[in-house]
Amino acid sequence: MTRVLIVDDHRLFRSGVRAELGDSIEVVGEAEDVETAVKAIAAHQPDVVLLDVHMPGGGGQEVLRRVLGSGSQVRFLALSVSDAAEDVIGVIRGGARGYVTKNISGKELTDAINRVAEGDAVFSPRLAGFVLDAFASSEAPSIDPELDSLTQREREVLRLIARGYAYKEIAKELFISVKTVETHVSSVLRKLQLSNRHELSRWATARRLV
C-alpha cells in the first residue's frame, strides 16, 4: 500500500482527503506549513507527498527545495485549487511529479497517487497539454519566490489592480468589501516591498500576470 503524507494549511481539507482515500492509501502523517512539512517528511519517509502550493512559510516550492535539496527520493504530487501557469510550472520545475486540482474525485486522486509512487508523471486532464506547451516554450514562467509569497486572493486583487480596477470595482468583482480589498493591497505592498498601486501594476505587468 502506498504511504502518503498530506501537506495543506486547512485542517478540514486534510481530513476530507483522508476520508476520500479511505483504506486504499495509508496516510502516515499531516503537515500544515513548510516547517512542519519538512520535519514530517523526514520523520515518516512517505512514498508520496500530497503538496499544497500556497502555504505559510514559503509555499510548496520551498518544501520541494528543502526536501529534494537534501537528497531525499520522496515523490511529490501537487494538489491545489490553483491552475495558474506560474503555480503549475513553478512546482514542476521544483521537482514535483504531478499536479492535480482539488476538484479531483477520491478515486482519481488514489489513482494519481499510485501512479506517482510508481514513477509516472500525472496531471489533471486540462493541465496536461498546457504543461507540455509551457515547457516547450522559452517563455515558460520561472520560479518566483516573491509571487509564491502571495495568497491566491492577493494574486486576484493584484491582477485586477494591474488591469486598472478601482477598489470598489475589485470588491464587486470578488464579492468582498472595499475594506478587505484595502487590506489585501496593503499586504501585497508589504510582501513585495512596493510603495503604491502604480508600482504594483508595473510589477504585475513585468511578470505577465495581467
N, C-alpha and C positions, 0 to 999 in steps of 0.2 A: 504494500500500500504506500502510495506517495505521501511523504511527510511535508507539511506546509506550515509556513508562518505568515500570519496576516498582519500587514502594516497599514494602518489607517487611523486618522486622528478622530474618527467618530465611533464611539463605543457601540452605538446601536447598529451601525453598519457592519462592524466586525461581527457582532452577534448574529446579524442576518446572514452573513456569508457562512458562518459556522453551520447555521440551520440548513442553508441551501445545499451545502456539501454533504451533510448527513454522515453516513458511515462509509462513504466511498473514498473519502480522503481523511488522513489523520492530521488534524490541526494540532501542532506541537506547541504553539505559543502565539502571542499577540504583541503588538507594539503600537504606540500612538504618536511617536515623533522620531526624529533622526537618531537621537542618543539612545532611546530605548530599543530602537530597531537594530542598531549596530551591536548592542550588548546581547539582545535576544538571539540574533543570528549566530553570534559566536558561541552562545551557550547551548543552543538547540541543534545547530548544524542541519537545517531542513534541506530537503531536496529542492524545493521551490519556495520563493518568497513572493507573496502577492503584495505588490507595492503600489501605494497611492502616490500620485505625482506631487500634489501640493500638501505639505505638512509643516508644522513648526520646526524650525531648526535648519532649514535649507532645502527641504523637499526631497523627492525621490532621487534626483540626480546626486545629491550629497550622500545618500545612503549607498548608491552604486559606487561612487568614487571611493568611499572609505572601505567598503567591504571588498570589492573586487581589487582595489589597490593594494590590499593586504595579501593578495594571492588566493583568496577563497574561490572555490569552484562552484559555489551555490548558484542556482539559476534563478533569474528574476522574471516575473510576469507582471507588467504594469496593469493596474485595474483602476480606471479613473473615469470621472464624469466628463472630463475634458477630451475633445477631439481636435484641439488646436494644433496647428503644424509645429509650433515651437516646442510643445509638450511632447508630442509623439517622437519627433526626431531627436529631441534632447535626451530622452531616456534610452532610446535605442542606441544612439551613439555612445551613451554612457555604459552600455553593456547588457541592457535588458534583452531577453529572448523573445518578447512579445508584448503586445499592447491590446487590451480589450476594454470596452467601455462598460459602465456599471448597469446598463440595461440588458446585459447578457443573462441568460437563464442559468439556473443551477446546473442543469445537465451540460450545457455548453461550457460553463466555467470548469466543471470537473474534467471534461474532455481536454480543454485548453491546458489545464494544469498538468495532466498526464502527458500530453504531447511535449510540453516544455521540459518536463522531467526526463523525457527520452531524447531530448536534444533538438526537437523541432522548433521552428520559429512560428509563432501564432499571432494572428491579428484579427480584429473584428472585420467582417467582410467589407465594410465601407472604407476601412483604413488600408487594406492590403495594397490596392493599386496606388493609392496616394503615397504610401511609404516607398514603394519601388520607384515611383516618379521622382520623389524628393531626393533619393539617394543617387539617382541618375543625373540629377541637375547640379550644376556647380553652384547654384544659388540656394541650396538647401539650408534651412535655418541652423545656426550653430548653437552650442550650449551657451546660455546666457544666465549667469548666477543672479544678476540684478532682476531680470524678468522672473526668474523662478522664485524670488523672494516675495512676489505679489500673489495675493489670493486670487481665485477665479473672479470674484466680484470686483476686486480692484482693477483687474485687467479689463473687465467690461466697461467700467467707468472710464478708465484710461483711453480706451478706443473711442468712446463717444466724445470725450473731451477733445481728442485729436481731430475728430470729424467736425468740430465747431459747435457741438451742442451746448446750450446753456444749462445751468444746474437744474432748472425747473423741467427742461426737456428730458434730461437724463433721468430725473426722478420719475417722470411719467413713463418713459421707455422701460425702466427696470422695475416699476411698481414699488418704489421705495420713497422715503421722504427726502426733501431737499436737505434737511439736516444730516441725514445718513450719507447723502452724496458728498456733502462738505467734509464729513468725517473720513470717507474713503479717499477723497482727493488729498487731504492733509496727510493721511497715512502713506499714500503713494509718493508725495513730495518728500516726506521724511526718509523713506526707504531708498529712494533714488538720489537723494541729496540734491534736489532741484528747488527752485525758488518760486515758480509761478506756472500757470497753466500754459503759457506760451512755450516755456522750456519743456513742459510735458509733451506738448504737441510735436515739437521738434524731435524729442527722444523717441516717441512712438513712430513717427514717420521714418526716422533713420532705420528702425527695425522692421519696417513694412507691416506694422500692426494695424494700420488704418484701413 
